[in-house]
Structures are given as structure tokens and as C-alpha cells.
């Protein structure tokens, strides 16, 4: 009987694991797109954007904080395009020395400069028939901006030190985590180049604004890294789930991925805790409040923040908060923040 009991316990345990795995697979199929996960309205809007824009050849500017997945969007645009059989060439303009960036993009002829011992094709030439992705486009030097603008206008360029006109039909996608409009206003980025690059613009939402996506993406990472490190049965403890939702995620999805991967390596039991994620259980450190006090505190913070962002304009703040103007007036009076508006 003892042996039978152990066998049945194992059967139940394996059945639960299989059920959870199939549920995860179904969720992934329903709410994933080109290796990106997201059930939030913000990410569904990004997926819709990719479906609409990918078949065109329009330049796309991808905005978003570091770690939000801008390159993944660029790869999805490439795979969904008519040029998907061609190369996808990515270059980070912030990681290449300024004096080498022009050569990296446009190539160079033999003897063009010291060390140019042979002719070399650049990334634009290598991306012909496919997609060129320029990350951190705001770091592009002024001289290179001029040459890139000419390429976008005429679809031809010259290698450094060369005179021959070279054609390339590469589609150009760009990304930045800074405001290019501010760079244009400050004279650091050409306005005509900005308008060439920003024919279509998409903004990646930060992870902290994606609601339930945080836990869903974390579970996907946990499953993948659990299998990779021979720990397939790992789950998140309640305190871990709580801290995942409360953390501000300044590093966005990349930070979440790194924390989960480290936790999988370091965890000793079957459940990943907040300590394994190296996150403080924020809820346990909060001052004791009644539910009414906590709700009013959050409401006050959101209302004040919206009013400040919209410089006291009630209609604009109400639209952002998703409430009517009369309701916002009532909240302002109830929370005692009329003077701050």
C-alpha cells in the first residue's frame, strides 16, 4: 500500500506538471507574436502595428526605454516583410567609435585611411535585399547623418575613399531611447533626417506599465531557464509574485530576464522567492494602513501626477485617468488637492 501511495502521488504530480505545461503552451500561442509575449492592450497594439507596417517598405522609428525589446520589434518587422528571405543586419551606433562608424555603415576602399589594407563592404551594402537596423540612432555623428540622409533619399552611397555609386535597397529601421525631437531642437540631430526616419513611429511600453504581462513573461522565463538548468518544476512563491508586480523595473524586460535566470541558478528548493530574485518584499515594508487609506493614497498620487503633467487642465487629466470631468472634480475636492491643480 505504501508503494501504491507513492506511485499515485507521482502520477498526480506529473499530471499537474503536464497540465500546467499545456496551459502555458496554449497561453503562449494565444498571446505571443514573433517571440514576444503580451496580453496587455499596450503590447497587443504593438503586435497590430507590426502586422500593418511590416508588409510596407516605410522606414520605422522605434522608441522606448532600454530593455523594452526594440530590436525584437525590428526583427519581427523584418520577418513579417517581403524581404524576410534577405539579411537582417543590426548595428548599435553607440558602441562603435565615432571615427569608425562611417566605415562600418558605408564600407571603405583600400587605402582610404590608415589601416584600410583592403576593400570592405559596409552594413548598408551587406543589408541589400533585407533590413538594416540602426539602434541608438541619436548617437549618429553629424557627418554620418548627412551620408545616411542621402542614402535614404537616393538609395545609393559611396564607400569611404571611393567614388563609385553603390545601390542598396535595404529597408532602414531605427531605434532610440532618447527624444530625437529634443536632439533636433538642440541642433544635435538633423531635422530632415528625423522626418526621413520617422515616417512611421511605434513606442514600446515600459514593463512597469504592462500589468499582468510582468508575471506572464516572468513565468515564461522561469519555464525556459528551468528546463535549461534541469529544474523544470520551479514555480514562483507568493512573495515573489508580489514583488514582481511591485518592482518598478527600470531595466524593463532585460532586467526581468536576468533576475529570473539568476534566481533559477541560485534557488535551492522548488519555489523561487523574492530573495532568490534579489527583490525586497515591498509590501512587508509598507507602513500599516487601512484599505481606505491605501486606496486614497494611490488615488491622490495618480490625480496629482496627472494634473501636474497636464498643467492643471482638468479635461486632459480626466482623459488620462479614464474618468469623467465631474468625477475628477469630486476626487480633487475629496482628497484635498484643489490647491495643487
C-alpha positions as CSV (number, residue, x, y, z in Angstrom):
1,X,0.0,0.0,0.0
2,X,2.9,2.4,0.7
3,X,4.4,1.7,-2.7
4,X,1.0,2.2,-4.3
5,X,0.5,5.5,-2.5
6,X,3.9,6.8,-3.7
7,X,3.1,5.7,-7.3
8,X,-0.2,7.6,-7.2
9,X,1.4,10.7,-5.7
10,X,3.9,10.7,-8.5
11,X,1.1,10.3,-11.1
12,X,-0.8,13.2,-9.7
13,X,2.4,15.3,-9.6
14,X,3.3,14.6,-13.2
15,X,-0.3,15.1,-14.3
16,X,-0.3,18.6,-12.7
17,X,3.0,19.4,-14.4
18,X,1.7,18.3,-17.8
19,X,-1.5,20.3,-17.3
20,X,0.5,23.4,-16.3
21,X,2.8,23.0,-19.3
22,X,0.0,22.6,-21.8
23,X,-1.7,25.7,-20.3
24,X,1.5,27.7,-20.7
25,X,1.8,26.5,-24.3
26,X,-1.8,27.5,-25.1
27,X,-1.3,30.8,-23.5
28,X,1.9,31.4,-25.4
29,X,0.3,30.5,-28.7
30,X,-2.7,32.8,-28.0
31,X,-0.8,35.8,-26.6
32,X,2.6,35.7,-28.3
33,X,3.7,37.2,-31.5
34,X,7.1,36.7,-33.1
35,X,8.7,35.6,-29.9
36,X,7.2,38.5,-27.9
37,X,4.7,37.8,-25.1
38,X,2.0,40.2,-24.1
39,X,-1.7,40.2,-23.2
40,X,-1.8,43.9,-22.2
41,X,-3.5,46.4,-24.5
42,X,-0.2,48.2,-25.0
43,X,1.5,45.1,-26.4
44,X,-1.4,44.0,-28.4
45,X,-1.3,47.4,-30.1
46,X,2.4,46.9,-30.8
47,X,1.6,43.5,-32.4
48,X,-1.2,45.1,-34.6
49,X,1.3,47.8,-35.6
50,X,3.8,45.2,-36.8
51,X,1.2,43.4,-38.8
52,X,0.1,46.6,-40.6
53,X,3.5,48.1,-41.2
54,X,5.7,45.1,-41.9
55,X,4.5,44.5,-45.5
56,X,5.4,48.1,-46.5
57,X,8.9,49.4,-47.1
58,X,8.4,52.5,-44.9
59,X,11.2,53.5,-42.5
60,X,10.2,52.8,-38.9
61,X,11.4,54.6,-35.8
62,X,11.1,52.5,-32.7
63,X,11.0,54.4,-29.4
64,X,11.3,53.1,-25.9
65,X,13.4,52.7,-22.8
66,X,16.4,50.5,-22.7
67,X,15.4,46.8,-22.4
68,X,11.9,47.1,-23.7
69,X,12.5,45.0,-26.7
70,X,13.1,47.5,-29.6
71,X,15.4,45.1,-31.5
72,X,12.8,42.3,-31.2
73,X,10.3,44.6,-32.9
74,X,12.7,45.3,-35.6
75,X,13.3,41.6,-36.1
76,X,9.6,41.0,-36.2
77,X,9.1,43.7,-38.8
78,X,11.8,42.0,-40.9
79,X,10.4,38.5,-40.6
80,X,6.9,39.7,-41.5
81,X,8.1,41.7,-44.5
82,X,8.5,40.7,-48.2
83,X,12.3,41.0,-47.6
84,X,12.3,38.3,-44.9
85,X,14.5,36.0,-47.1
86,X,17.1,38.7,-47.1
87,X,19.6,39.5,-44.4
88,X,18.8,41.3,-41.1
89,X,21.8,43.5,-40.2
90,X,21.9,45.2,-36.8
91,X,24.3,47.9,-35.6
92,X,24.4,49.8,-32.4
93,X,25.6,53.3,-33.1
94,X,26.5,53.9,-29.5
95,X,29.1,51.0,-29.3
96,X,31.3,51.9,-32.3
97,X,33.9,54.7,-32.1
98,X,32.8,57.8,-34.0
99,X,35.8,57.7,-36.3
100,X,34.9,54.1,-37.4
101,X,31.1,54.4,-37.7
102,X,31.1,55.9,-41.2
103,X,33.3,53.0,-42.4
104,X,31.1,50.4,-40.6
105,X,28.0,51.7,-42.3
106,X,29.2,52.6,-45.8
107,X,32.4,50.5,-46.1
108,X,35.7,51.7,-47.4
109,X,38.1,51.3,-50.2
110,X,41.7,50.0,-49.9
111,X,44.0,52.8,-48.7
112,X,41.1,55.1,-47.7
113,X,42.7,55.7,-44.3
114,X,45.5,54.3,-42.1
115,X,44.8,50.6,-41.5
116,X,42.5,50.2,-44.5
117,X,44.6,47.4,-46.1
118,X,41.7,46.0,-48.2
119,X,38.3,47.0,-49.6
120,X,35.5,46.3,-47.2
121,X,31.7,46.3,-47.6
122,X,29.7,48.2,-45.1
123,X,26.5,47.2,-43.3
124,X,24.3,49.1,-45.7
125,X,25.7,47.1,-48.6
126,X,25.5,43.9,-46.6
127,X,21.8,44.5,-45.9
128,X,20.8,44.8,-49.6
129,X,17.7,42.8,-50.2
130,X,16.9,42.8,-46.5
131,X,16.7,45.1,-43.5
132,X,19.2,47.4,-41.8
133,X,18.5,48.1,-38.1
134,X,20.3,51.1,-36.6
135,X,19.9,51.1,-32.8
136,X,20.6,54.2,-30.7
137,X,20.3,56.3,-33.9
138,X,20.5,59.5,-31.8
139,X,24.3,58.9,-31.4
140,X,25.0,59.2,-35.1
141,X,27.7,61.8,-35.8
142,X,26.8,64.8,-37.9
143,X,28.9,63.8,-40.9
144,X,27.4,60.3,-41.0
145,X,23.9,61.8,-40.7
146,X,24.5,63.7,-44.0
147,X,25.5,60.5,-45.8
148,X,22.6,58.5,-44.3
149,X,20.1,61.1,-45.4
150,X,21.5,60.9,-49.0
151,X,21.2,57.2,-49.0
152,X,17.6,57.3,-47.8
153,X,16.7,59.9,-50.5
154,X,18.6,58.3,-53.4
155,X,19.2,54.6,-52.3
156,X,22.8,54.9,-53.3
157,X,26.1,55.8,-51.5
158,X,29.8,55.8,-51.8
159,X,32.3,53.9,-49.7
160,X,34.8,55.9,-47.7
161,X,37.6,56.9,-50.1
162,X,35.6,55.7,-53.1
163,X,33.8,57.4,-56.0
164,X,31.7,54.6,-57.3
165,X,27.9,54.9,-56.7
166,X,26.7,51.8,-55.0
167,X,23.0,50.8,-54.9
168,X,21.3,49.2,-52.0
169,X,17.6,48.5,-51.5
170,X,17.9,47.8,-47.7
171,X,14.9,48.9,-45.7
172,X,16.1,51.1,-42.8
173,X,14.6,50.6,-39.3
174,X,15.9,52.7,-36.4
175,X,15.5,52.9,-32.6
176,X,16.4,55.2,-29.8
177,X,15.8,55.5,-26.0
178,X,16.0,59.3,-26.1
179,X,13.9,62.1,-27.6
180,X,15.1,62.8,-31.1
181,X,12.8,65.8,-31.3
182,X,14.8,67.3,-28.4
183,X,18.0,66.5,-30.2
184,X,16.7,68.2,-33.3
185,X,15.7,71.3,-31.2
186,X,19.2,71.3,-29.7
187,X,20.9,71.1,-33.0
188,X,22.4,67.7,-32.4
189,X,20.3,65.8,-35.0
190,X,19.2,66.9,-38.5
191,X,15.5,67.7,-38.8
192,X,15.4,66.5,-42.4
193,X,16.9,63.2,-41.4
194,X,14.5,62.8,-38.5
195,X,11.5,63.2,-40.8
196,X,13.0,60.6,-43.2
197,X,13.4,58.1,-40.4
198,X,10.2,58.8,-38.6
199,X,7.8,58.0,-41.4
200,X,6.1,55.6,-39.0
201,X,6.8,55.6,-35.3
202,X,6.0,53.0,-32.7
203,X,6.6,53.3,-28.9
204,X,7.5,50.3,-26.8
205,X,5.7,50.4,-23.4
206,X,7.9,50.1,-20.3
207,X,7.4,46.8,-18.4
208,X,6.0,48.6,-15.3
209,X,3.0,49.8,-17.4
210,X,2.2,46.3,-18.8
211,X,0.2,44.9,-15.8
212,X,-0.2,41.2,-15.9
213,X,2.4,40.8,-18.6
214,X,5.0,41.1,-15.9
215,X,4.1,37.8,-14.3
216,X,3.3,36.0,-17.5
217,X,6.7,37.0,-19.0
218,X,8.4,36.0,-15.8
219,X,6.8,32.6,-15.9
220,X,7.8,32.1,-19.4
221,X,11.4,32.9,-18.5
222,X,11.2,30.6,-15.4
223,X,10.0,27.7,-17.6
224,X,12.7,28.2,-20.2
225,X,15.6,28.6,-17.8
226,X,14.2,25.8,-15.6
227,X,14.5,23.4,-18.5
228,X,17.9,24.8,-19.4
229,X,19.3,24.2,-15.9
230,X,17.5,20.9,-15.3
231,X,15.0,22.4,-12.8
232,X,11.7,22.1,-14.8
233,X,9.4,22.0,-11.8
234,X,10.1,25.5,-10.5
235,X,7.3,27.9,-9.5
236,X,7.1,31.4,-8.0
237,X,6.4,31.7,-4.3
238,X,3.6,34.2,-3.3
239,X,6.2,36.8,-2.1
240,X,8.0,36.6,-5.5
241,X,4.8,37.2,-7.4
242,X,4.0,40.2,-5.2
243,X,7.4,41.7,-5.7
244,X,7.4,41.1,-9.4
245,X,4.3,43.3,-9.6
246,X,5.5,46.0,-7.2
247,X,9.0,46.4,-8.6
248,X,9.5,49.4,-10.9
249,X,11.6,47.5,-13.4
250,X,14.0,50.3,-14.5
251,X,15.8,47.8,-16.8
252,X,12.5,46.6,-18.2
253,X,12.3,43.1,-19.8
254,X,16.1,42.7,-19.9
255,X,16.2,43.2,-16.1
256,X,13.4,40.7,-15.5
257,X,15.1,38.1,-17.7
258,X,18.4,38.5,-15.9
259,X,16.8,38.3,-12.4
260,X,14.8,35.2,-13.3
261,X,17.8,33.5,-14.8
262,X,20.0,34.2,-11.8
263,X,17.2,33.0,-9.5
264,X,16.9,29.7,-11.3
265,X,20.6,29.2,-10.9
266,X,20.7,30.1,-7.2
267,X,17.4,28.6,-5.9
268,X,17.7,25.5,-3.8
269,X,14.1,24.4,-3.4
270,X,11.2,24.1,-5.8
271,X,9.9,27.7,-5.3
272,X,11.6,30.9,-6.4
273,X,11.2,33.5,-3.7
274,X,11.7,37.3,-3.6
275,X,15.1,36.7,-2.0
276,X,16.1,34.5,-5.0
277,X,15.1,37.3,-7.3
278,X,17.1,39.8,-5.1
279,X,14.0,41.9,-4.7
280,X,12.7,43.2,-1.4
281,X,9.2,42.2,-0.4
282,X,8.0,45.8,-0.7
283,X,4.6,45.0,0.8
284,X,6.1,43.9,4.1
285,X,8.0,47.2,4.5
286,X,5.0,49.4,3.8
287,X,3.5,51.3,6.8
288,X,0.3,49.8,8.2
289,X,-2.7,51.3,6.5
290,X,-6.4,50.6,6.3
291,X,-7.7,49.6,2.9
292,X,-9.4,53.0,2.6
293,X,-6.2,54.9,3.5
294,X,-4.2,52.9,1.0
295,X,-6.8,53.5,-1.8
296,X,-6.9,57.2,-1.1
297,X,-3.1,57.5,-1.1
298,X,-2.9,55.8,-4.5
299,X,-5.8,57.9,-5.9
300,X,-4.2,61.1,-4.6
301,X,-0.8,60.3,-6.1
302,X,-2.3,59.5,-9.5
303,X,-4.5,62.6,-9.6
304,X,-1.8,65.0,-8.6
305,X,0.6,63.4,-11.1
306,X,-1.9,63.7,-13.9
307,X,-2.7,67.3,-13.1
308,X,0.9,68.3,-13.0
309,X,1.6,66.6,-16.3
310,X,-1.2,68.4,-18.0
311,X,-0.6,71.7,-16.1
312,X,-3.9,71.7,-14.3
313,X,-6.0,71.0,-17.3
314,X,-9.0,69.0,-16.0
315,X,-10.2,67.6,-19.3
316,X,-6.8,66.2,-20.3
317,X,-6.1,64.8,-16.8
318,X,-9.5,63.2,-16.7
319,X,-8.9,61.5,-20.1
320,X,-5.6,60.1,-19.0
321,X,-7.2,58.8,-15.7
322,X,-10.1,57.2,-17.6
323,X,-12.7,59.1,-15.7
324,X,-15.2,62.0,-16.4
325,X,-14.5,65.6,-15.5
326,X,-17.2,65.7,-12.8
327,X,-15.7,62.6,-11.2
328,X,-12.2,64.2,-11.3
329,X,-13.6,67.4,-9.7
330,X,-15.1,65.2,-6.9
331,X,-11.8,63.4,-6.3
332,X,-9.9,66.7,-6.2
333,X,-12.3,68.0,-3.5
334,X,-12.4,64.7,-1.6
335,X,-8.7,64.3,-1.5
336,X,-8.0,68.0,-0.7
337,X,-5.8,68.7,-3.6
338,X,-7.7,71.5,-5.3
339,X,-4.9,74.0,-4.5
340,X,-2.4,71.8,-6.3
341,X,-4.3,71.9,-9.6
